[in-house]
Amino acid sequence: MTNTIITNNEELKHRILARKLELEAKLEHLKADTAGKTADICKSIQKDLDDLGSKIAQGWENLSANAVQGINDWFKQTDSY
């Protein structure tokens, strides 16, 4: 059972880190755009990245079931970018 949790956390970690890099790249691209509407998108992406930072602040090894669920929810939420 413990190995399953570790394996699932490793898979989750890789998915989240890939999405984080994707969002950071999108944010940099949007910052270069001078259109007014991109400012709102930038703020939203930055808020989501900050939220992720707080969710994983304790480290990947110490994720509770609630933290894993919150990170999965974050992943689904950021799918719209």
N, C-alpha and C positions, 0 to 999 in steps of 0.2 A: 504494500500500500504506500509506504513512504517513497519507494522508487518511482511509483506512478506520479506522485505529487511533484517530486523533483523533476521528472521528465516533463510533466505538463508545465511547470514553472519555467523550465528552460525554453520550451517551445513558445510560451507566452512572452518571455523576455526577448527572444529574437524577433517575434512579430512586432512587439511594441517598439523596440529599438529601430527597426526598419521604418515603421510609421513615423517615429520621432524625426529621423533623418529626412524623410519625405516632407514632413511639415516644415522643418527648418529651412529646407531648400525652397519650398513654396513661399515661405515668409520672406526670404531674401529676394526672391523674384518679384514679389508684390511690393516690397519696399522700393524697388527700383522704378516701379510704375507710378506715375504722377497723378493718375486719375483719382478723384475724390472717393469713389466707392471702395477702392482697395484699402483705404485706411480702416474701415470697419472690419474687413476680412482679416487684415493684419492683427488687429486687436483681438479678434476672436481666436485666431490661431495661437497668438502669444498666450492668451488666457488658458487655452487647452494645454499648451506646453508647460506652463507653470503648474497647472493642475496635475499633470503627469509627474512633474518633479516632486510634488508633495506626496503623491501616492507611492512613489518608489524610494522615498528618502531613507527609509529604514533598511533598504537593500533587498535584493531579489531573494536572498536566502531566508528572509524572515516574513514572507508574505502570509497573512492569514487568509482564510477562505473569503472573508468579506473584502479584503484588499484585492484578491484575485478577481472577484466579481466586479469590483469598482474599476479595475484596469480593463477588464473585458468590455464593460460598458463604455469606458473612455474610447476604446478602440472602435467600437461600433459608431459612437458619436462622431468621431473624426473621419469616418468613412465618407462624409459628405464633401470634404474638401477636394 
